[in-house]
Amino acid sequence: MSKPKVAVQTIVFSSVVRQEGYDRMMRFIRELGVREVELSKVPVNRDTVPQIEALCQELGLHICVMNVGLEPSGPKAEVPNLQENLDEMAQYANRLGCRYLRIGSLPWWCYGKADEHLRYAGLLNQYGERLSHYGIKLYHHHHEFEFQKYGGVYGLDLLAQNTDPSYVGFELDTHWLQFGGQEPISWIEKLKGRADLVHLKDYRIVMPPEGVSGEERSPKVVRKKVVQFAEIGTGNLDITGVIDACIRTGVKYMPIEQDTSYDLSPFESIRISVENIKKLGFTDCF
């Protein structure tokens, strides 16, 4: 069985890419020994795809996943969406050798509504079927919202139960699983065969400065600020167990996702995560 490959997800580099282009980030990723890249929160369009393609060819990198919206999110939305740009995004994906497009978040109109989860599932099936003709599979990336229960059933289960496995999969996220009161390893095992993509993202508790100094003494206020995204191996999650579960269940890619690097530069943050994964004994996942 081939082992899943560690990737770097680009959200933490979004400002770097917008200011400088792709070159510095892509060369840094390759220098770390990583070959797989998930594109998210960075511009993917007719102007940038040639640069991405050239850098991948030069550096031996591969775009494993690309982010796409479900529908227009506003007149100035930068994220291409499936409602308007499906064929365009599929063509870019094929040009880059990418076989997964993923929707990054549950539509706002689903929040708290079981029937809208079912409508969304129908759209996933519809767009997933269209993308299948390009050899591409559509994935949904969750947050904590999907763990509200509707008649005793999690929202994420509603989506899984009402989507066609041939067309639709789920990008699990270890941080958001924990944040949603779930055990990451159990969901990786539960969605075996439907979760080729698993975001590696640690979860840490850090008292904010105003709590440490005593300026803010309300537990209710402080509690909202203590959870942080963490570099792999610096938080509270069983990362070894998570990666072992990914190996057991046939996960294909494990992108490191660091939404924000706080006081670190994005380069320092990703370097720490990559080095810690290697220290845990998973060098053969690179």
C-alpha positions as CSV (number, residue, x, y, z in Angstrom):
1,M,0.0,0.0,0.0
2,S,1.4,3.4,-1.0
3,K,1.6,5.8,1.9
4,P,-0.2,9.2,1.9
5,K,1.9,12.2,0.9
6,V,2.5,15.2,3.0
7,A,1.5,18.4,1.2
8,V,1.7,22.1,2.1
9,Q,-1.5,24.1,1.9
10,T,-0.9,27.7,0.8
11,I,-3.4,29.7,3.0
12,V,-0.6,30.8,5.4
13,F,1.3,32.2,2.4
14,S,-1.6,34.1,0.9
15,S,-0.2,37.6,1.6
16,V,3.3,36.5,0.4
17,V,1.9,35.2,-2.9
18,R,-0.3,38.3,-3.5
19,Q,2.7,40.6,-2.9
20,E,5.5,38.6,-4.6
21,G,3.9,35.9,-6.8
22,Y,4.4,32.2,-6.4
23,D,8.2,31.8,-6.9
24,R,9.5,32.3,-3.3
25,M,6.8,30.1,-1.7
26,M,7.2,27.2,-4.2
27,R,10.9,27.1,-3.9
28,F,10.7,27.1,-0.1
29,I,8.3,24.2,-0.2
30,R,10.6,22.2,-2.4
31,E,13.6,23.0,-0.2
32,L,11.7,21.4,2.7
33,G,11.5,18.2,0.8
34,V,7.8,18.5,0.1
35,R,6.5,17.7,-3.4
36,E,2.8,18.2,-3.0
37,V,0.9,21.5,-2.8
38,E,-2.7,22.4,-2.1
39,L,-3.7,25.8,-3.5
40,S,-6.0,27.8,-1.3
41,K,-6.5,31.5,-0.7
42,V,-4.1,32.3,-3.5
43,P,-5.0,33.5,-7.0
44,V,-5.6,30.8,-9.6
45,N,-6.6,32.3,-13.0
46,R,-5.4,32.6,-16.6
47,D,-2.6,34.9,-15.5
48,T,-1.2,32.8,-12.6
49,V,-1.7,29.2,-13.9
50,P,1.2,29.5,-16.4
51,Q,3.5,30.6,-13.6
52,I,2.3,27.8,-11.3
53,E,2.8,25.2,-14.1
54,A,6.3,26.4,-15.0
55,L,7.4,26.3,-11.3
56,C,6.0,22.8,-10.8
57,Q,7.8,21.5,-13.9
58,E,11.1,23.2,-12.8
59,L,11.0,22.1,-9.2
60,G,9.3,18.7,-9.5
61,L,6.2,19.9,-7.5
62,H,2.6,18.7,-8.0
63,I,-0.7,20.5,-7.3
64,C,-2.7,17.8,-5.5
65,V,-5.8,19.9,-4.5
66,M,-7.3,23.2,-5.6
67,N,-9.8,25.4,-3.7
68,V,-13.0,26.5,-5.4
69,G,-16.2,28.2,-4.2
70,L,-19.7,26.8,-4.6
71,E,-21.3,30.0,-5.8
72,P,-20.5,33.7,-6.1
73,S,-19.8,35.3,-2.7
74,G,-19.8,38.9,-3.8
75,P,-19.0,41.3,-6.7
76,K,-15.3,41.3,-5.8
77,A,-14.9,37.6,-4.9
78,E,-11.5,36.3,-5.8
79,V,-12.3,32.6,-5.5
80,P,-13.6,31.0,-8.7
81,N,-16.9,29.2,-8.1
82,L,-18.5,26.1,-9.6
83,Q,-21.7,27.9,-10.5
84,E,-19.9,30.2,-12.9
85,N,-16.4,28.7,-13.4
86,L,-16.7,24.9,-13.3
87,D,-15.3,24.2,-16.8
88,E,-12.6,26.8,-16.4
89,M,-11.4,25.4,-13.1
90,A,-11.5,21.9,-14.4
91,Q,-9.3,22.9,-17.3
92,Y,-6.8,24.5,-15.0
93,A,-6.8,21.5,-12.8
94,N,-6.2,19.2,-15.7
95,R,-3.4,21.4,-16.9
96,L,-1.7,21.2,-13.5
97,G,-2.4,17.4,-13.1
98,C,-4.7,18.0,-10.2
99,R,-7.4,15.5,-9.5
100,Y,-9.2,17.1,-6.6
101,L,-11.2,20.3,-6.3
102,R,-12.5,21.2,-2.9
103,I,-15.1,23.6,-1.5
104,G,-13.5,25.2,1.5
105,S,-16.6,25.9,3.7
106,L,-20.2,25.0,4.3
107,P,-22.4,27.6,2.6
108,W,-23.8,30.1,5.1
109,W,-27.3,29.2,4.1
110,C,-26.9,25.7,5.6
111,Y,-26.2,26.9,9.1
112,G,-28.7,25.3,11.5
113,K,-30.9,23.9,8.7
114,A,-31.1,20.2,8.0
115,D,-33.1,20.7,4.8
116,E,-30.4,23.0,3.4
117,H,-27.8,20.4,4.1
118,L,-29.7,18.1,1.9
119,R,-30.0,20.8,-0.8
120,Y,-26.2,21.4,-0.6
121,A,-25.7,17.6,-0.9
122,G,-27.7,17.7,-4.1
123,L,-25.5,20.5,-5.5
124,L,-22.4,18.5,-4.5
125,N,-23.7,15.5,-6.5
126,Q,-24.6,17.7,-9.5
127,Y,-21.2,19.4,-9.7
128,G,-19.3,16.3,-8.7
129,E,-20.9,14.4,-11.6
130,R,-20.0,17.2,-14.1
131,L,-16.4,17.2,-12.8
132,S,-16.1,13.5,-13.1
133,H,-16.1,13.9,-16.9
134,Y,-12.8,15.7,-16.5
135,G,-11.4,13.0,-14.2
136,I,-11.8,15.2,-11.2
137,K,-13.4,14.5,-7.8
138,L,-15.2,17.1,-5.8
139,Y,-14.5,17.4,-2.0
140,H,-16.1,19.3,0.8
141,H,-13.9,20.7,3.6
142,H,-15.6,21.0,6.9
143,H,-15.2,23.2,10.0
144,E,-17.0,22.8,13.3
145,F,-20.4,23.8,11.9
146,E,-21.0,20.4,10.5
147,F,-21.1,18.9,14.0
148,Q,-24.5,20.4,14.9
149,K,-27.0,17.5,15.3
150,Y,-30.3,17.3,13.4
151,G,-32.5,14.7,14.9
152,G,-29.5,13.1,16.4
153,V,-27.5,13.1,13.2
154,Y,-24.4,15.3,12.6
155,G,-24.6,17.6,9.7
156,L,-21.5,16.0,8.2
157,D,-23.2,12.6,8.3
158,L,-26.2,14.2,6.5
159,L,-23.8,15.2,3.7
160,A,-22.1,11.9,3.6
161,Q,-25.3,9.9,3.6
162,N,-26.8,12.0,0.8
163,T,-23.9,12.3,-1.6
164,D,-22.7,9.8,-4.2
165,P,-19.3,8.4,-3.2
166,S,-18.4,8.2,-6.9
167,Y,-18.5,12.0,-7.2
168,V,-18.1,13.5,-3.7
169,G,-15.6,13.1,-0.9
170,F,-14.7,14.9,2.3
171,E,-11.5,16.7,3.3
172,L,-11.2,16.0,7.0
173,D,-9.5,18.6,9.2
174,T,-7.9,17.4,12.5
175,H,-8.1,20.8,14.2
176,W,-11.8,21.4,13.3
177,L,-12.7,17.9,14.3
178,Q,-11.2,18.5,17.7
179,F,-12.9,21.9,17.9
180,G,-16.2,20.4,17.1
181,G,-15.9,17.9,20.0
182,Q,-14.9,15.0,17.8
183,E,-12.0,12.5,17.9
184,P,-10.0,12.9,14.6
185,I,-8.8,9.3,14.3
186,S,-12.3,7.9,14.5
187,W,-13.6,10.1,11.7
188,I,-10.6,9.2,9.5
189,E,-11.6,5.5,10.0
190,K,-15.3,6.2,9.7
191,L,-15.0,7.9,6.3
192,K,-12.5,5.4,4.9
193,G,-12.7,5.5,1.1
194,R,-14.3,8.9,1.1
195,A,-11.6,10.9,2.7
196,D,-8.5,10.8,0.4
197,L,-7.6,14.2,1.8
198,V,-6.9,15.0,5.5
199,H,-5.7,18.3,6.8
200,L,-2.9,18.0,9.3
201,K,-3.5,20.9,11.7
202,D,-2.6,20.8,15.4
203,Y,-4.7,22.3,18.3
204,R,-3.3,24.2,21.2
205,I,-4.5,26.1,24.2
206,V,-2.7,29.4,24.9
207,M,-3.8,32.0,27.4
208,P,-4.0,35.4,25.7
209,P,-1.7,38.1,27.0
210,E,-4.6,40.1,28.6
211,G,-5.4,37.0,30.6
212,V,-1.8,36.4,31.7
213,S,-1.4,40.0,32.8
214,G,-4.7,40.1,34.6
215,E,-6.2,42.8,32.4
216,E,-9.0,40.5,31.4
217,R,-10.3,38.2,34.2
218,S,-13.6,37.0,32.8
219,P,-13.4,33.3,31.9
220,K,-16.2,33.8,29.4
221,V,-14.2,36.4,27.5
222,V,-10.9,34.6,27.7
223,R,-12.3,31.3,26.7
224,K,-13.1,32.6,23.2
225,K,-9.4,33.3,22.6
226,V,-7.5,30.4,24.1
227,V,-7.7,28.0,21.1
228,Q,-5.1,28.4,18.4
229,F,-4.1,26.7,15.2
230,A,-0.8,25.0,16.0
231,E,2.3,23.8,14.1
232,I,2.3,20.0,13.9
233,G,3.7,18.5,17.0
234,T,3.4,21.7,19.2
235,G,-0.3,21.2,20.2
236,N,-2.5,18.6,21.9
237,L,-3.4,16.2,19.2
238,D,-2.1,12.7,18.7
239,I,-0.4,13.4,15.4
240,T,1.3,10.0,15.3
241,G,-2.0,8.3,15.7
242,V,-3.6,10.5,13.1
243,I,-1.0,9.8,10.4
244,D,-1.1,6.1,11.3
245,A,-4.8,6.2,10.7
246,C,-4.3,7.9,7.4
247,I,-1.9,5.2,6.3
248,R,-4.3,2.4,7.4
249,T,-7.3,3.9,5.6
250,G,-5.6,4.7,2.3
251,V,-5.6,8.5,2.5
252,K,-3.8,10.0,-0.5
253,Y,-2.7,13.4,0.7
254,M,-2.1,15.1,4.1
255,P,-1.8,18.8,3.5
256,I,-0.4,20.8,6.4
257,E,-2.8,23.7,6.9
258,Q,-1.8,26.6,9.2
259,D,-4.5,29.3,8.9
260,T,-2.4,31.9,10.6
261,S,1.2,31.7,11.9
262,Y,0.6,34.3,14.7
263,D,4.0,35.6,15.8
264,L,6.0,33.4,13.4
265,S,6.6,34.0,9.8
266,P,4.7,31.6,7.5
267,F,8.0,30.1,6.5
268,E,9.0,29.4,10.1
269,S,5.6,27.9,10.9
270,I,5.6,25.5,8.0
271,R,9.2,24.5,8.5
272,I,8.4,23.5,12.1
273,S,5.5,21.3,11.0
274,V,7.5,19.6,8.3
275,E,10.5,18.9,10.6
276,N,8.3,17.6,13.3
277,I,6.5,15.2,11.0
278,K,9.9,13.9,10.0
279,K,11.0,13.6,13.6
280,L,7.9,11.5,14.3
281,G,9.2,8.9,11.8
282,F,7.2,9.7,8.7
283,T,9.9,10.6,6.3
284,D,8.5,8.1,3.8
285,C,5.4,10.3,3.5
286,F,7.4,13.0,1.6
